[in-house]
Amino acid sequence: PGGKDMMHRKQFYFVRRAVVDGKDDEDEEEEKVVPSPSEEARAKGSKYSTDKYKFIGCYHDKWNRDLPKGPRKWGYTPESCMAACDGFLYFALQGGSWCCCGNTYGKHGKAPEPDCLHKKNDKEEMLGGEFLNAIYEIAEKNNKK
């Protein structure tokens, strides 16, 4: 049953589809996933990243801390906070200089990045805000523990 006649029908279907659709099955492109601007910036590295740490983004915080470890004190820069968070995957600055550390982030949700931006003497830095963490990922080569 089928034989040559079935083969002819199958070929006709593909020829007809190519004519109707303007393409054959092999020419169909896979659906492309377009990264969001923030994902693209993370992949490229932002101007707030260095070879020692990578800026991830601005995230909300609450008294139930997103990054519950580390010094949890004032007076830190991104560099000194990273050093204080040795052994952790992430560090964050909040309110300009409050440093905290952890191995996960984001439980309170993402915040707009401009909310974490601090400008001082023509220098822009991501230093967090009031209950806003500027989250950084520590480069593996700088994590000694």
C-alpha positions in Angstrom: 0.0 0.0 0.0 1.3 3.4 -0.8 4.4 2.6 -2.8 5.3 5.0 -5.6 2.0 6.9 -5.4 2.6 7.7 -1.7 6.1 8.9 -2.5 4.7 11.2 -5.2 2.2 12.7 -2.7 4.9 13.3 -0.1 7.1 15.1 -2.7 4.1 17.1 -3.9 3.4 18.3 -0.4 6.9 19.6 0.1 7.0 21.3 -3.3 3.6 22.8 -2.7 4.6 24.0 0.8 7.7 25.6 -0.7 5.7 27.4 -3.3 2.9 28.5 -0.8 5.1 29.4 2.1 8.1 30.7 0.0 10.5 28.4 1.9 11.1 24.8 2.6 11.4 23.1 6.0 15.2 23.3 6.1 15.3 27.0 5.5 13.2 27.8 8.6 15.2 29.9 11.1 15.1 29.0 14.8 13.4 31.5 17.0 16.1 34.0 18.2 16.1 35.0 21.9 17.0 38.6 22.2 18.6 39.4 25.6 17.3 42.3 27.6 19.6 45.4 27.8 20.6 44.6 31.4 21.5 41.0 30.4 23.5 42.4 27.5 25.3 44.8 29.8 26.1 41.9 32.2 27.5 39.8 29.4 29.7 42.6 28.2 30.5 44.0 31.6 29.4 47.4 32.6 31.4 50.5 33.3 30.9 49.7 37.0 32.7 46.4 36.6 36.4 45.6 36.8 38.5 42.5 36.2 38.0 41.7 40.0 34.2 42.1 40.2 31.2 42.5 37.9 28.3 44.8 38.6 25.1 42.7 38.5 22.4 45.3 39.2 20.3 47.2 41.7 18.1 45.2 44.0 15.6 45.9 46.8 16.5 45.0 50.4 14.5 44.7 53.6 15.3 44.0 57.3 15.2 40.4 56.3 18.5 40.9 54.4 19.1 39.8 50.9 22.8 39.4 51.5 22.9 38.5 55.3 26.6 38.0 55.8 29.8 40.0 56.0 30.8 43.1 57.9 27.4 44.8 57.6 29.0 48.1 58.5 29.6 51.5 56.9 32.7 53.0 55.3 33.4 50.6 52.4 34.2 51.1 48.7 33.6 48.4 46.1 37.2 47.3 46.4 37.3 47.1 50.2 33.9 45.5 50.4 35.0 42.8 47.9 38.0 42.1 50.1 35.8 41.9 53.2 33.6 39.4 51.3 36.3 36.9 50.4 34.8 33.5 50.2 31.4 34.7 49.1 30.1 34.8 45.5 28.5 38.3 45.8 28.9 41.5 47.7 26.7 44.6 47.9 27.0 48.2 48.8 24.0 50.0 50.2 23.5 53.7 51.0 26.9 54.7 49.7 29.2 52.5 51.8 27.4 49.9 53.8 28.9 46.5 52.9 27.3 43.0 53.0 28.0 39.6 51.5 26.2 36.4 50.4 26.0 33.6 48.0 22.6 34.4 46.6 20.7 37.6 45.8 17.4 39.0 44.5 14.8 37.6 47.0 13.2 41.1 47.3 13.2 41.9 43.6 15.1 44.1 41.1 15.1 47.9 41.3 15.9 50.5 38.7 19.6 50.8 38.3 19.6 54.7 38.5 18.3 54.3 42.1 21.7 52.8 43.1 23.8 55.4 41.2 25.9 57.9 43.2 27.6 60.9 41.6 30.4 62.6 43.3 33.0 65.0 41.8 32.0 64.0 38.2 32.5 60.3 39.2 29.6 57.8 38.9 29.5 54.7 41.1 26.9 52.1 41.9 26.8 52.3 45.7 23.2 51.4 46.4 20.6 53.5 48.2 18.2 53.3 51.1 17.3 49.6 51.3 18.8 49.3 47.8 21.7 47.0 47.1 24.2 47.5 44.3 25.1 43.9 43.8 28.5 42.8 42.5 29.7 39.3 41.6 33.3 38.5 42.7 35.5 37.2 40.0 36.4 33.6 40.7 40.2 34.3 40.5 39.8 36.8 43.3 37.8 34.5 45.6 40.5 32.9 47.8 38.5 30.6 50.0 
